[in-house]
Amino acid sequence: MKIASILVPALLCGSWVVAYGQQPDNTAVNKRDRDRSEPTADQQKSNVSDRDLTKRIRQSIMGDKSLSTYAHNVKVISQNGVVTLKGPVRSEEEKRAIESKAMDVVGSGGKVNNEMSVKPEHQ
C-alpha cells in the first residue's frame, strides 16, 4: 500500500522521478540537440520521399517484436534522403539491428547517421 500511495500521486503529477527519487541525466544529449546543425524530430522534412523513407524505416523497426520499447521509440529523422537515428536502446545488438533496418530501406546509395546510445536496463 505504501508504494501505491507514492506511485499514484507521482503518476498523476506526471513525475516518475518523484516515485524513484532519480532524475535522468540527459545533459549531454540536451546540449547536443540544441546545436542547430543537429537534426531533431521537428526538422523532419515533409516532402514525399523523406516522409516515405521515415515511414518505411519506422514500420521495419515496429515490425520487429524482439526489440525493446526503447528501440521502438528511436527517433527516425529524414532530411533530403539522409536518415538520422537518435535515442536510447538497450544494447549494442539493438543499435546494430536498427541501423541495419534503416540501411536496408535507404539502400546502398543512401546515408544513415547512427546517433543512438545504449542504456542498459539496470542503470
Secondary structure, DSSP 8 states (H G I E B T S, - for coil): -HHHHHHHHHHHTT-HHHHH------HHHHHHHHSTTS--GGG---SHHHHHHHHHHHHHHHH-TTS-HHHHT-EEEEETTEEEEEEEES-HHHHHHHHHHHHHHH-TT-EEEEEEEE--TT-
